[in-house]
Amino acid sequence: MKKTIRGVLIIGGMHVIMFTALLLLPRILDVQKYKPIIEKRGSEILGRPMTIGGKLSLSLFPWVGATFSDIRIENPAGFAEKDFAAIKAVEIKIKVLPLVFGKLHIARLTLQEPRVALEQNKNGQWNWEGLLNPPKATSATPSSHQKKMPGQGIIEKVSIRNAMISELIVSDGSARWADQVSGGQARLTDLTIKIQDISMDEPVGLLLSARVDGGPVSLRGTVGPMGKDPDKDDIPLDLFLDAGEQPVARLRGRVAQPLERMAYDLELEMSPLAPRQLAAYLGLADLPLFGNKEALTRLAVKGNLKGDRQSLSITDGTLELDDSKLTFSFNLGDFSKLNLMFQARLNKIDLDRYLPPAKSSPPAAPEKKNQPPSGPGVKFDLSPLRQLTLDGDILVDQVSLGNARIEAIQLKVSGNKGLFLYYFLASKAAQGEMSAKGTIDLKSEHPQVDLKLAARGVRVGALLRDAAEKPTEKPVPQTDSKAGDGIDFSLSGKVIIQESGPRYDLALDLSPFSFRELITAWGRPQLNPADPQTLTYLGLRAGLKGDCRQVVITDGALDLDETKMKLTGKVEDFSRPKITFDLSLDRINLDRYLTPRDKSKSAPAGETIATLPATQNKRDYTSVKAMTLNGAFRLGQLTVGHARIQDARIKVSSQDGVFLLDFMSAKLYQGETSGKMTVDLRPEYPRTSLELRAKGVQVGPLIRDVLAKDELEGTAQTRMSLRSDGHEPVMMKKTINGQGEIQLSKGAIKGINMPRLLKNIQSLGAASGDRGSSDRTEFNSLRSVFTITNGMINTSDTKMESSEMSVTVTGKADLVNETLDFRADPKLVLPAGLAENLPFGGSVVPVKIGGKFSSPTFTPILDGFIKKKIEEGISNLIKQRLNNQEKSDPKGDTPPVNDVVKGLIKGFLGR
């Protein structure tokens, strides 16, 4: 009995001693000495420097436990963040007995507020590369006299491969992903992880929840069993990704050697989901892609992924987006050599559903002057592409864009060592065919693209009609014209990609086609030029050189109906265009392309143009004022307003809103003309100034061609200087001011027979305003000096002279209402002594010229003229009779006054 009691007391005492030792040992033992050992071992396992900033705390009852704080794992050099990971606190509880045998059995591991930064630097390297891949141990061995800390041997025997965790808890974690190459970023917050009963022999359950950019997501499933040696055995996994309560994707398969090769053979299946709803759940519903409510309502992905850290292949891949289905396969044989092969086929896609909705143009930014030149563009590292070996095919059955449809599309790309061949074919593009082929050369510093684009039989009109926002509902009339069957064109040359943008040298060849039929097929309003045979033949050829700052046109040739045009030009600085050009035409009749005037819309009878509304709406000429022009026109033959002009030379220039047209020379109806016109856009309304000179012009043919009238003949010399304000025709007429002079020599006024008119006047007959077609009044010279004030022509110095008479004209003409109000005072040119025998001494009754420009009237002014001439005649006759009486009666006997008056009346009446 005593022995039993003694044994119990001994055992109890030992337990008391051990219990006391477990309580007192952590207080006695300086655990801070083990921080360097733990940091070293952790750094060796992770392959990165690991530090423990806070103090260690140790407990031995009821578990061997330790608490660490402020743990940091450093990033390699070259990354923005200093730390790859940081943990506020780690609490670990370890079973004691396995440590004796070099095994780490963690009963519980808790990580508080871990933060992880996943980052790709500018060189394309990720900061997790090399993690858990420690450098190989050197042959150096620690010196025999180096003193080991108590328990150091156990710590050094611990290996991650022998670790076991019964329970892992992560709380309040966060992670940030950043790509310095693409600029992409994402953030994960509120990370919670819970893993229980982790075993190498059984599947381990996993539950992870977090918020990605504000939206909650979760990952659940199983991983394992890990096997006896995870680095050699395959590890099965079956994981589910959920967004809130909505399943997103499932990933199942096997992973081999996760720490060495990271080989995998997985099946990815994304459950059908509505990206629109998922985006709203993640707070991304305001993205432009979500403007169309019919788009992004269904997304499903499936495929088999196989590879490792050096290669990746995807087989049996399918992607379904709404009603589009893409099947594909992909093989990247070696990441280091970039050997890529792929095949893909898309059944159909409507791109309009995924484009942002059109928005109204923002208000124009205020004009900025003296802006500094833009800096250099972005420079891309093409070295990975120069190592790429590529061979791929893409087939697309149907693509819709802007309501236009293109079918049977094939794209093939192949090449290596920086030189690639590409081929594109669209067999059905607006009932025609489009193709492109060439090379992409990435070997030089600046990539170069050789391009050859061709189209055959493409119905551009139908394509534009289908691409219209609101297609016309009117049926498109069919045509038998070969020019309307389709358009053929080619674009070939080189495009060089530079940091500041592409530079190109291209040749464009557009085969002749009917522009009229293109407009008809387009569904636009029918053209109504004066000549229905115009716009049926249009062809274009030109060389195009330039970059983002300028474009140069060389060897331009345009064929329009019977007109042939040649053009060279240059446009610089598209924000404030500076345009230079040289244009020459052999001949063109502009009247054929103008819309005929609708005579039914003329002013009603009795209503003048001046009484019609003539308010001017202000127009914005900001973009036009920013333009700088410097060009030249050469016209072999120009017909405009039925007037024919030949060999015209015109220079055009502009700067700061002032445009100058210099008509250097032109031949006009056997004469020559020149002048200048200036249009100033700086005032509130445009101000136009015109100076015109002409000599030797035959006015007869000119008037017949322009006005379709035959009223005047002669050789003209003119000079005039005019100016007006506004852009509406009526306002320009109202504000026209200036002066001028017109001289005609050796001509005739048709429709007026002055001798007959004089005969009627001499016999005191009434002068008729009617003009006969055979009537004609010839003159030696006709000179008119005039001024124009606010649309009113005034003249007091207009005179016509012939061998028989002279006519002085005074009065005015209203350009706005097109009315005449002139007075013509004719006078006969007679031999000496003949005028004394004619009534009124050879003077003729004045004529009033009135009416419209198109139908002038001529009316004699009798009342004032007759009264004046009677008074003058009576006075002259009295003097004559008195003189005659004195001669016949020297004695001076004067007859009675009554007798004198009676004689005057008889003489005046010719009796």
Secondary structure by P-SEA (a helix, b strand, c coil): caaaaaaaaaaaaaaaaaaaaaaacccccccccaaaaaaaaaaaaaccbbbbcbbbbbbccccbbbbbcbbbbbbcccccccccbbbcbbbbbbbcccccccbbbbcbbbbcbbbbbbbcccccccccccccccccccccccccccccccaaaaaaacccccccccbbbbcccbbbbbbcccbbbbbbcbbbbbbccccccbbbbbbbbbbcccbbbbbbbbccccccccccbbbbbbbbbbccccccbbbbbbbcccccccccbbbbbbccccaaaaaaaacccccccccccccccbbbbbbbbbbccccccccbbbbbcccbbbbbcccccccccccccccccccccccccccccccccccccccccccccccccccccccccccbbbbbbbbbcccccccccccbbbbbbbccccbbbbbbbbccccccccbbbbbbbccccbbbbbbbbbbcccaaaaaaaaacccccccbbbbbccccccbbbbbbbbbbbbccccccccbbbbbccccaaaaaaaaccccccccccccccbbbbbbbbbbccccccccbbbbbcccbbbbbcccccccccccccbbbbbcccccccccccccccccccccccccccccccccccccccccbbbbbbbbbcbbbcccccccbbbbbbbbcccbbbbbccccccccccccbbbbbbcccccbbbbbbbbbccccaaaaaaaaccccccbbbbbbccccccccccaaaaaaaccccbbbbbcccccccccaaaaaaaaaacccccccccccbbbbbcbbbbbbcccccbbbbcbbbbbcccbbbbbbbccccccbbbbbbbbbbbbcccccccccccccccbbbbbbccccbbbbbbbcaaaaaaaaaaaaaaaaaaaaaaaaaaccccccccaaaaaaaaaaaaacc
